[in-house]
């Protein structure tokens, strides 16, 4: 598990290349600022389909804010699109 500060946990991201992880951390950090004051953000990553040439990722997001819990799930071959879409769905839910 990777912790980004005290409120953000990333599970299943340990096998991601460090260059990709840097970009993901920036992406997640930018969304965290848009969420405002929240208690916890958890992202869970897992491979749902792997071939020799591609990987299909499933990203589950859980956001706790103002004693409410919001969830989102996306499956995509592009990890960046999947993470971005999960965070975007969480942002739309809290509005």
C-alpha positions as a LaTeX table, in Angstrom:
\begin{tabular}{lrrr}
\hline
Residue & $x$ (\AA) & $y$ (\AA) & $z$ (\AA) \\
\hline
Unk1 & 0.00 & 0.00 & 0.00 \\
Unk2 & 1.19 & 3.50 & $-0.83$ \\
Unk3 & 0.15 & 6.46 & 1.31 \\
Unk4 & 0.00 & 9.97 & $-0.08$ \\
Unk5 & $-0.16$ & 12.12 & 3.00 \\
Unk6 & $-2.48$ & 11.12 & 5.80 \\
Unk7 & $-5.73$ & 10.88 & 3.86 \\
Unk8 & $-4.93$ & 9.08 & 0.59 \\
Unk9 & $-4.23$ & 5.35 & 0.22 \\
Unk10 & $-3.30$ & 3.55 & $-2.98$ \\
Unk11 & $-3.63$ & $-0.22$ & $-2.95$ \\
Unk12 & $-2.33$ & $-2.40$ & $-5.77$ \\
Unk13 & $-0.15$ & 0.33 & $-7.28$ \\
Unk14 & 3.22 & $-1.09$ & $-6.16$ \\
Unk15 & 3.95 & $-2.75$ & $-9.51$ \\
Unk16 & 3.37 & 0.44 & $-11.51$ \\
Unk17 & 6.53 & 1.93 & $-13.04$ \\
Unk18 & 7.93 & 4.84 & $-11.05$ \\
Unk19 & 7.55 & 7.30 & $-13.96$ \\
Unk20 & 3.86 & 6.40 & $-14.29$ \\
Unk21 & 3.41 & 6.58 & $-10.53$ \\
Unk22 & 4.73 & 10.15 & $-10.46$ \\
Unk23 & 2.09 & 11.18 & $-13.00$ \\
Unk24 & $-0.64$ & 9.32 & $-11.11$ \\
Unk25 & 0.34 & 11.01 & $-7.83$ \\
Unk26 & 0.04 & 14.43 & $-9.48$ \\
Unk27 & $-3.32$ & 13.52 & $-11.00$ \\
Unk28 & $-4.65$ & 12.21 & $-7.68$ \\
Unk29 & $-3.27$ & 15.22 & $-5.79$ \\
Unk30 & $-5.00$ & 17.65 & $-8.15$ \\
Unk31 & $-8.34$ & 15.91 & $-7.67$ \\
Unk32 & $-7.81$ & 15.77 & $-3.89$ \\
Unk33 & $-7.55$ & 19.57 & $-3.89$ \\
Unk34 & $-10.85$ & 19.77 & $-5.81$ \\
Unk35 & $-12.56$ & 17.50 & $-3.26$ \\
Unk36 & $-11.99$ & 20.09 & $-0.56$ \\
Unk37 & $-11.97$ & 18.88 & 3.02 \\
Unk38 & $-12.38$ & 15.10 & 3.04 \\
Unk39 & $-11.61$ & 12.40 & 5.60 \\
Unk40 & $-10.26$ & 9.65 & 3.35 \\
Unk41 & $-9.63$ & 8.71 & $-0.28$ \\
Unk42 & $-8.81$ & 5.11 & $-1.20$ \\
Unk43 & $-8.00$ & 3.81 & $-4.66$ \\
Unk44 & $-7.68$ & 0.10 & $-5.31$ \\
Unk45 & $-6.11$ & $-1.16$ & $-8.54$ \\
Unk46 & $-6.24$ & $-4.66$ & $-9.96$ \\
Unk47 & $-5.61$ & $-6.33$ & $-13.30$ \\
Unk48 & $-8.76$ & $-7.94$ & $-14.63$ \\
Unk49 & $-7.39$ & $-9.14$ & $-17.94$ \\
Unk50 & $-3.76$ & $-9.52$ & $-18.99$ \\
Unk51 & $-2.35$ & $-10.60$ & $-22.33$ \\
Unk52 & 1.17 & $-10.43$ & $-23.73$ \\
Unk53 & 0.49 & $-7.02$ & $-25.21$ \\
Unk54 & $-2.05$ & $-5.34$ & $-22.93$ \\
Unk55 & $-3.54$ & $-5.13$ & $-19.46$ \\
Unk56 & $-7.10$ & $-4.21$ & $-18.55$ \\
Unk57 & $-7.23$ & $-2.34$ & $-15.24$ \\
Unk58 & $-10.05$ & $-2.05$ & $-12.75$ \\
Unk59 & $-9.87$ & 0.94 & $-10.43$ \\
Unk60 & $-12.17$ & 1.25 & $-7.43$ \\
Unk61 & $-12.39$ & 4.55 & $-5.59$ \\
Unk62 & $-13.86$ & 5.33 & $-2.20$ \\
Unk63 & $-14.14$ & 8.84 & $-0.81$ \\
Unk64 & $-15.30$ & 9.72 & 2.69 \\
Unk65 & $-16.47$ & 13.29 & 3.11 \\
Unk66 & $-18.77$ & 14.85 & 5.70 \\
Unk67 & $-19.60$ & 11.42 & 7.15 \\
Unk68 & $-20.80$ & 10.15 & 3.76 \\
Unk69 & $-19.14$ & 7.54 & 1.59 \\
Unk70 & $-18.96$ & 7.78 & $-2.19$ \\
Unk71 & $-17.86$ & 4.96 & $-4.50$ \\
Unk72 & $-16.87$ & 4.67 & $-8.14$ \\
Unk73 & $-15.49$ & 1.91 & $-10.34$ \\
Unk74 & $-13.97$ & 2.00 & $-13.83$ \\
Unk75 & $-12.41$ & $-0.66$ & $-16.06$ \\
Unk76 & $-10.12$ & 0.46 & $-18.88$ \\
Unk77 & $-7.00$ & $-0.57$ & $-20.78$ \\
Unk78 & $-5.44$ & 2.83 & $-20.04$ \\
Unk79 & $-4.52$ & 3.22 & $-16.37$ \\
Unk80 & $-4.46$ & 7.02 & $-16.51$ \\
Unk81 & $-7.93$ & 7.20 & $-18.06$ \\
Unk82 & $-9.27$ & 4.73 & $-15.48$ \\
Unk83 & $-7.91$ & 6.68 & $-12.49$ \\
Unk84 & $-9.03$ & 10.00 & $-13.97$ \\
Unk85 & $-12.55$ & 8.68 & $-14.62$ \\
Unk86 & $-12.91$ & 7.25 & $-11.10$ \\
Unk87 & $-11.84$ & 10.52 & $-9.53$ \\
Unk88 & $-14.09$ & 12.50 & $-11.87$ \\
Unk89 & $-17.09$ & 10.34 & $-10.94$ \\
Unk90 & $-16.35$ & 10.84 & $-7.25$ \\
Unk91 & $-16.12$ & 14.61 & $-7.80$ \\
Unk92 & $-19.49$ & 14.63 & $-9.56$ \\
Unk93 & $-21.09$ & 12.59 & $-6.77$ \\
Unk94 & $-20.11$ & 15.03 & $-4.02$ \\
Unk95 & $-21.48$ & 18.06 & $-5.91$ \\
\hline
\end{tabular}
